[in-house]
């Protein structure tokens, strides 16, 4: 039940913050929650606030030194799944 609510929360954050899968992966690696993403949406009187997508990219680049691309994110997921699969087979 908890995973269903969690996946619904991430889907809501993806929709409201206009993020793609790579952006969500970066946010998860930074330890963010769906609630924290939605809370940081800039309001109409917060012209100074960066969009959530740009904010995630800036924080990720600051912490890890580079921003993930869709291609690198996909290859990372493929490597992770292959490692899990090979670990289960051994």
N, CA, C and O atoms as a GROMACS GRO file, in nm:
protein
  360
    1UNK      N    1   0.082  -0.119   0.000
    1UNK     CA    2   0.000   0.000   0.000
    1UNK      C    3   0.086   0.125   0.000
    1UNK      O    4   0.056   0.222  -0.069
    2UNK      N    5   0.194   0.123   0.077
    2UNK     CA    6   0.280   0.240   0.087
    2UNK      C    7   0.347   0.271  -0.047
    2UNK      O    8   0.365   0.387  -0.082
    3UNK      N    9   0.384   0.167  -0.122
    3UNK     CA   10   0.449   0.191  -0.250
    3UNK      C   11   0.351   0.252  -0.351
    3UNK      O   12   0.392   0.332  -0.435
    4UNK      N   13   0.225   0.215  -0.343
    4UNK     CA   14   0.126   0.271  -0.433
    4UNK      C   15   0.106   0.420  -0.405
    4UNK      O   16   0.099   0.500  -0.498
    5UNK      N   17   0.098   0.457  -0.277
    5UNK     CA   18   0.085   0.598  -0.241
    5UNK      C   19   0.209   0.675  -0.283
    5UNK      O   20   0.200   0.788  -0.332
    6UNK      N   21   0.326   0.614  -0.262
    6UNK     CA   22   0.452   0.680  -0.296
    6UNK      C   23   0.462   0.702  -0.447
    6UNK      O   24   0.503   0.809  -0.491
    7UNK      N   25   0.424   0.602  -0.525
    7UNK     CA   26   0.431   0.618  -0.670
    7UNK      C   27   0.329   0.722  -0.718
    7UNK      O   28   0.355   0.794  -0.814
    8UNK      N   29   0.214   0.728  -0.653
    8UNK     CA   30   0.116   0.830  -0.688
    8UNK      C   31   0.168   0.969  -0.654
    8UNK      O   32   0.144   1.064  -0.729
    9UNK      N   33   0.238   0.981  -0.542
    9UNK     CA   34   0.294   1.110  -0.503
    9UNK      C   35   0.401   1.156  -0.602
    9UNK      O   36   0.406   1.273  -0.638
   10UNK      N   37   0.486   1.062  -0.645
   10UNK     CA   38   0.588   1.098  -0.744
   10UNK      C   39   0.524   1.135  -0.878
   10UNK      O   40   0.571   1.226  -0.946
   11UNK      N   41   0.417   1.066  -0.916
   11UNK     CA   42   0.348   1.099  -1.041
   11UNK      C   43   0.286   1.239  -1.033
   11UNK      O   44   0.290   1.315  -1.129
   12UNK      N   45   0.230   1.272  -0.917
   12UNK     CA   46   0.171   1.406  -0.897
   12UNK      C   47   0.280   1.513  -0.904
   12UNK      O   48   0.261   1.618  -0.966
   13UNK      N   49   0.394   1.487  -0.841
   13UNK     CA   50   0.505   1.584  -0.844
   13UNK      C   51   0.558   1.600  -0.986
   13UNK      O   52   0.590   1.711  -1.029
   14UNK      N   53   0.566   1.490  -1.058
   14UNK     CA   54   0.612   1.495  -1.198
   14UNK      C   55   0.521   1.583  -1.282
   14UNK      O   56   0.567   1.663  -1.364
   15UNK      N   57   0.392   1.566  -1.262
   15UNK     CA   58   0.294   1.642  -1.340
   15UNK      C   59   0.294   1.790  -1.302
   15UNK      O   60   0.300   1.876  -1.390
   16UNK      N   61   0.287   1.818  -1.172
   16UNK     CA   62   0.276   1.958  -1.127
   16UNK      C   63   0.403   2.037  -1.150
   16UNK      O   64   0.398   2.157  -1.178
   17UNK      N   65   0.518   1.970  -1.139
   17UNK     CA   66   0.647   2.041  -1.154
   17UNK      C   67   0.701   2.034  -1.296
   17UNK      O   68   0.806   2.091  -1.326
   18UNK      N   69   0.629   1.964  -1.386
   18UNK     CA   70   0.668   1.949  -1.526
   18UNK      C   71   0.807   1.888  -1.540
   18UNK      O   72   0.896   1.946  -1.603
   19UNK      N   73   0.824   1.771  -1.479
   19UNK     CA   74   0.952   1.703  -1.480
   19UNK      C   75   0.946   1.579  -1.569
   19UNK      O   76   0.838   1.528  -1.597
   20UNK      N   77   1.062   1.532  -1.614
   20UNK     CA   78   1.068   1.406  -1.686
   20UNK      C   79   1.134   1.302  -1.597
   20UNK      O   80   1.170   1.331  -1.482
   21UNK      N   81   1.151   1.180  -1.648
   21UNK     CA   82   1.204   1.071  -1.566
   21UNK      C   83   1.346   1.099  -1.518
   21UNK      O   84   1.381   1.063  -1.405
   22UNK      N   85   1.428   1.162  -1.601
   22UNK     CA   86   1.565   1.194  -1.561
   22UNK      C   87   1.566   1.294  -1.446
   22UNK      O   88   1.645   1.280  -1.353
   23UNK      N   89   1.478   1.393  -1.453
   23UNK     CA   90   1.468   1.491  -1.345
   23UNK      C   91   1.426   1.424  -1.214
   23UNK      O   92   1.477   1.457  -1.107
   24UNK      N   93   1.331   1.331  -1.224
   24UNK     CA   94   1.286   1.259  -1.105
   24UNK      C   95   1.398   1.175  -1.046
   24UNK      O   96   1.414   1.167  -0.924
   25UNK      N   97   1.477   1.112  -1.133
   25UNK     CA   98   1.588   1.031  -1.085
   25UNK      C   99   1.690   1.118  -1.012
   25UNK      O  100   1.743   1.079  -0.908
   26UNK      N  101   1.718   1.235  -1.067
   26UNK     CA  102   1.812   1.326  -1.003
   26UNK      C  103   1.759   1.370  -0.866
   26UNK      O  104   1.834   1.375  -0.768
   27UNK      N  105   1.630   1.402  -0.860
   27UNK     CA  106   1.570   1.444  -0.733
   27UNK      C  107   1.577   1.332  -0.629
   27UNK      O  108   1.606   1.358  -0.512
   28UNK      N  109   1.552   1.209  -0.671
   28UNK     CA  110   1.559   1.096  -0.578
   28UNK      C  111   1.702   1.075  -0.529
   28UNK      O  112   1.724   1.045  -0.412
   29UNK      N  113   1.801   1.091  -0.619
   29UNK     CA  114   1.941   1.076  -0.579
   29UNK      C  115   1.983   1.186  -0.483
   29UNK      O  116   2.073   1.166  -0.401
   30UNK      N  117   1.920   1.302  -0.492
   30UNK     CA  118   1.948   1.411  -0.399
   30UNK      C  119   1.876   1.393  -0.266
   30UNK      O  120   1.900   1.468  -0.171
   31UNK      N  121   1.788   1.294  -0.259
   31UNK     CA  122   1.716   1.267  -0.134
   31UNK      C  123   1.590   1.350  -0.117
   31UNK      O  124   1.540   1.365  -0.005
   32UNK      N  125   1.538   1.403  -0.226
   32UNK     CA  126   1.417   1.485  -0.219
   32UNK      C  127   1.294   1.395  -0.214
   32UNK      O  128   1.298   1.278  -0.253
   33UNK      N  129   1.186   1.452  -0.165
   33UNK     CA  130   1.058   1.383  -0.162
   33UNK      C  131   0.962   1.456  -0.256
   33UNK      O  132   0.986   1.571  -0.291
   34UNK      N  133   0.855   1.389  -0.297
   34UNK     CA  134   0.758   1.457  -0.383
   34UNK      C  135   0.701   1.583  -0.317
   34UNK      O  136   0.678   1.684  -0.384
   35UNK      N  137   0.680   1.576  -0.187
   35UNK     CA  138   0.626   1.690  -0.114
   35UNK      C  139   0.721   1.810  -0.121
   35UNK      O  140   0.677   1.924  -0.137
   36UNK      N  141   0.852   1.784  -0.108
   36UNK     CA  142   0.949   1.894  -0.112
   36UNK      C  143   0.954   1.959  -0.250
   36UNK      O  144   0.976   2.080  -0.261
   37UNK      N  145   0.933   1.880  -0.355
   37UNK     CA  146   0.932   1.936  -0.490
   37UNK      C  147   0.812   2.027  -0.510
   37UNK      O  148   0.823   2.138  -0.562
   38UNK      N  149   0.696   1.979  -0.467
   38UNK     CA  150   0.572   2.057  -0.483
   38UNK      C  151   0.577   2.184  -0.398
   38UNK      O  152   0.530   2.289  -0.441
   39UNK      N  153   0.634   2.173  -0.277
   39UNK     CA  154   0.645   2.290  -0.191
   39UNK      C  155   0.731   2.400  -0.253
   39UNK      O  156   0.710   2.518  -0.224
   40UNK      N  157   0.825   2.363  -0.337
   40UNK     CA  158   0.918   2.460  -0.394
   40UNK      C  159   0.876   2.512  -0.531
   40UNK      O  160   0.957   2.573  -0.600
   41UNK      N  161   0.753   2.489  -0.569
   41UNK     CA  162   0.702   2.551  -0.692
   41UNK      C  163   0.694   2.703  -0.671
   41UNK      O  164   0.640   2.747  -0.570
   42UNK      N  165   0.746   2.782  -0.764
   42UNK     CA  166   0.738   2.927  -0.745
   42UNK      C  167   0.595   2.978  -0.760
   42UNK      O  168   0.524   2.939  -0.853
   43UNK      N  169   0.556   3.064  -0.670
   43UNK     CA  170   0.424   3.125  -0.676
   43UNK      C  171   0.426   3.248  -0.765
   43UNK      O  172   0.531   3.288  -0.816
   44UNK      N  173   0.310   3.309  -0.784
   44UNK     CA  174   0.302   3.426  -0.872
   44UNK      C  175   0.378   3.546  -0.817
   44UNK      O  176   0.424   3.630  -0.894
   45UNK      N  177   0.393   3.555  -0.685
   45UNK     CA  178   0.466   3.666  -0.626
   45UNK      C  179   0.611   3.628  -0.593
   45UNK      O  180   0.679   3.702  -0.521
   46UNK      N  181   0.658   3.514  -0.644
   46UNK     CA  182   0.795   3.469  -0.621
   46UNK      C  183   0.871   3.464  -0.753
   46UNK      O  184   0.917   3.358  -0.795
   47UNK      N  185   0.883   3.577  -0.817
   47UNK     CA  186   0.949   3.587  -0.947
   47UNK      C  187   1.097   3.550  -0.938
   47UNK      O  188   1.157   3.508  -1.037
   48UNK      N  189   1.157   3.564  -0.820
   48UNK     CA  190   1.298   3.536  -0.801
   48UNK      C  191   1.328   3.387  -0.794
   48UNK      O  192   1.444   3.347  -0.811
   49UNK      N  193   1.228   3.305  -0.770
   49UNK     CA  194   1.248   3.162  -0.748
   49UNK      C  195   1.262   3.089  -0.882
   49UNK      O  196   1.184   3.111  -0.975
   50UNK      N  197   1.362   3.002  -0.891
   50UNK     CA  198   1.385   2.924  -1.013
   50UNK      C  199   1.278   2.815  -1.025
   50UNK      O  200   1.225   2.768  -0.924
   51UNK      N  201   1.247   2.774  -1.147
   51UNK     CA  202   1.158   2.659  -1.164
   51UNK      C  203   1.220   2.535  -1.099
   51UNK      O  204   1.342   2.525  -1.086
   52UNK      N  205   1.136   2.441  -1.059
   52UNK     CA  206   1.183   2.323  -0.988
   52UNK      C  207   1.284   2.245  -1.072
   52UNK      O  208   1.383   2.194  -1.019
   53UNK      N  209   1.260   2.235  -1.202
   53UNK     CA  210   1.351   2.161  -1.291
   53UNK      C  211   1.491   2.223  -1.287
   53UNK      O  212   1.590   2.150  -1.273
   54UNK      N  213   1.500   2.353  -1.299
   54UNK     CA  214   1.629   2.421  -1.295
   54UNK      C  215   1.695   2.408  -1.159
   54UNK      O  216   1.817   2.394  -1.149
   55UNK      N  217   1.615   2.413  -1.054
   55UNK     CA  218   1.664   2.401  -0.918
   55UNK      C  219   1.727   2.264  -0.895
   55UNK      O  220   1.834   2.253  -0.835
   56UNK      N  221   1.660   2.159  -0.943
   56UNK     CA  222   1.713   2.023  -0.930
   56UNK      C  223   1.844   2.011  -1.006
   56UNK      O  224   1.941   1.956  -0.953
   57UNK      N  225   1.848   2.062  -1.129
   57UNK     CA  226   1.969   2.054  -1.210
   57UNK      C  227   2.086   2.126  -1.143
   57UNK      O  228   2.198   2.075  -1.141
   58UNK      N  229   2.059   2.244  -1.087
   58UNK     CA  230   2.165   2.320  -1.020
   58UNK      C  231   2.218   2.246  -0.898
   58UNK      O  232   2.340   2.236  -0.879
   59UNK      N  233   2.128   2.193  -0.816
   59UNK     CA  234   2.171   2.120  -0.696
   59UNK      C  235   2.248   1.992  -0.733
   59UNK      O  236   2.347   1.958  -0.668
   60UNK      N  237   2.201   1.923  -0.836
   60UNK     CA  238   2.266   1.799  -0.877
   60UNK      C  239   2.407   1.827  -0.930
   60UNK      O  240   2.502   1.756  -0.899
   61UNK      N  241   2.418   1.932  -1.010
   61UNK     CA  242   2.549   1.968  -1.065
   61UNK      C  243   2.644   2.011  -0.954
   61UNK      O  244   2.763   1.980  -0.957
   62UNK      N  245   2.591   2.083  -0.856
   62UNK     CA  246   2.672   2.128  -0.742
   62UNK      C  247   2.723   2.009  -0.661
   62UNK      O  248   2.837   2.009  -0.615
   63UNK      N  249   2.638   1.908  -0.642
   63UNK     CA  250   2.676   1.794  -0.558
   63UNK      C  251   2.760   1.692  -0.633
   63UNK      O  252   2.859   1.642  -0.579
   64UNK      N  253   2.722   1.660  -0.757
   64UNK     CA  254   2.789   1.552  -0.830
   64UNK      C  255   2.881   1.601  -0.941
   64UNK      O  256   2.955   1.521  -0.999
   65UNK      N  257   2.879   1.729  -0.973
   65UNK     CA  258   2.970   1.783  -1.072
   65UNK      C  259   2.920   1.780  -1.215
   65UNK      O  260   2.981   1.841  -1.303
   66UNK      N  261   2.812   1.710  -1.241
   66UNK     CA  262   2.756   1.708  -1.376
   66UNK      C  263   2.607   1.677  -1.368
   66UNK      O  264   2.558   1.624  -1.268
   67UNK      N  265   2.536   1.710  -1.475
   67UNK     CA  266   2.393   1.685  -1.481
   67UNK      C  267   2.371   1.561  -1.565
   67UNK      O  268   2.433   1.544  -1.670
   68UNK      N  269   2.283   1.474  -1.520
   68UNK     CA  270   2.250   1.354  -1.595
   68UNK      C  271   2.181   1.390  -1.726
   68UNK      O  272   2.102   1.484  -1.732
   69UNK      N  273   2.211   1.315  -1.829
   69UNK     CA  274   2.137   1.327  -1.953
   69UNK      C  275   2.045   1.206  -1.962
   69UNK      O  276   2.059   1.110  -1.886
   70UNK      N  277   1.952   1.212  -2.052
   70UNK     CA  278   1.859   1.099  -2.067
   70UNK      C  279   1.936   0.973  -2.103
   70UNK      O  280   1.906   0.865  -2.052
   71UNK      N  281   2.035   0.986  -2.191
   71UNK     CA  282   2.113   0.870  -2.235
   71UNK      C  283   2.191   0.808  -2.119
   71UNK      O  284   2.190   0.686  -2.102
   72UNK      N  285   2.257   0.891  -2.039
   72UNK     CA  286   2.334   0.837  -1.926
   72UNK      C  287   2.242   0.780  -1.819
   72UNK      O  288   2.278   0.682  -1.753
   73UNK      N  289   2.125   0.839  -1.802
   73UNK     CA  290   2.030   0.786  -1.703
   73UNK      C  291   1.980   0.649  -1.746
   73UNK      O  292   1.966   0.558  -1.663
   74UNK      N  293   1.953   0.633  -1.875
   74UNK     CA  294   1.906   0.503  -1.924
   74UNK      C  295   2.015   0.398  -1.911
   74UNK      O  296   1.988   0.285  -1.870
   75UNK      N  297   2.138   0.433  -1.946
   75UNK     CA  298   2.247   0.336  -1.936
   75UNK      C  299   2.272   0.299  -1.790
   75UNK      O  300   2.307   0.185  -1.760
   76UNK      N  301   2.256   0.395  -1.700
   76UNK     CA  302   2.273   0.368  -1.557
   76UNK      C  303   2.167   0.269  -1.509
   76UNK      O  304   2.197   0.177  -1.433
   77UNK      N  305   2.043   0.289  -1.553
   77UNK     CA  306   1.934   0.198  -1.515
   77UNK      C  307   1.958   0.058  -1.571
   77UNK      O  308   1.932  -0.042  -1.504
   78UNK      N  309   2.007   0.050  -1.694
   78UNK     CA  310   2.033  -0.080  -1.757
   78UNK      C  311   2.143  -0.153  -1.681
   78UNK      O  312   2.132  -0.273  -1.656
   79UNK      N  313   2.250  -0.081  -1.644
   79UNK     CA  314   2.358  -0.143  -1.568
   79UNK      C  315   2.310  -0.190  -1.431
   79UNK      O  316   2.348  -0.298  -1.384
   80UNK      N  317   2.225  -0.110  -1.368
   80UNK     CA  318   2.173  -0.147  -1.236
   80UNK      C  319   2.088  -0.273  -1.245
   80UNK      O  320   2.101  -0.363  -1.162
   81UNK      N  321   2.000  -0.281  -1.346
   81UNK     CA  322   1.915  -0.398  -1.362
   81UNK      C  323   1.998  -0.522  -1.397
   81UNK      O  324   1.968  -0.631  -1.349
   82UNK      N  325   2.101  -0.505  -1.479
   82UNK     CA  326   2.187  -0.617  -1.514
   82UNK      C  327   2.262  -0.670  -1.393
   82UNK      O  328   2.278  -0.790  -1.376
   83UNK      N  329   2.308  -0.577  -1.306
   83UNK     CA  330   2.379  -0.617  -1.185
   83UNK      C  331   2.284  -0.693  -1.091
   83UNK      O  332   2.323  -0.794  -1.032
   84UNK      N  333   2.162  -0.646  -1.079
   84UNK     CA  334   2.065  -0.714  -0.993
   84UNK      C  335   2.033  -0.854  -1.049
   84UNK      O  336   2.022  -0.951  -0.974
   85UNK      N  337   2.018  -0.860  -1.181
   85UNK     CA  338   1.985  -0.986  -1.245
   85UNK      C  339   2.099  -1.087  -1.229
   85UNK      O  340   2.075  -1.204  -1.198
   86UNK      N  341   2.222  -1.042  -1.249
   86UNK     CA  342   2.336  -1.132  -1.235
   86UNK      C  343   2.356  -1.173  -1.089
   86UNK      O  344   2.399  -1.285  -1.061
   87UNK      N  345   2.324  -1.084  -0.997
   87UNK     CA  346   2.334  -1.117  -0.856
   87UNK      C  347   2.232  -1.221  -0.814
   87UNK      O  348   2.260  -1.304  -0.727
   88UNK      N  349   2.115  -1.218  -0.876
   88UNK     CA  350   2.012  -1.316  -0.845
   88UNK      C  351   2.044  -1.452  -0.905
   88UNK      O  352   2.007  -1.555  -0.848
   89UNK      N  353   2.114  -1.454  -1.019
   89UNK     CA  354   2.145  -1.579  -1.086
   89UNK      C  355   2.258  -1.654  -1.019
   89UNK      O  356   2.268  -1.776  -1.034
   90UNK      N  357   2.344  -1.585  -0.947
   90UNK     CA  358   2.461  -1.650  -0.886
   90UNK      C  359   2.424  -1.727  -0.763
   90UNK      O  360   2.510  -1.787  -0.700
   0.00000   0.00000   0.00000
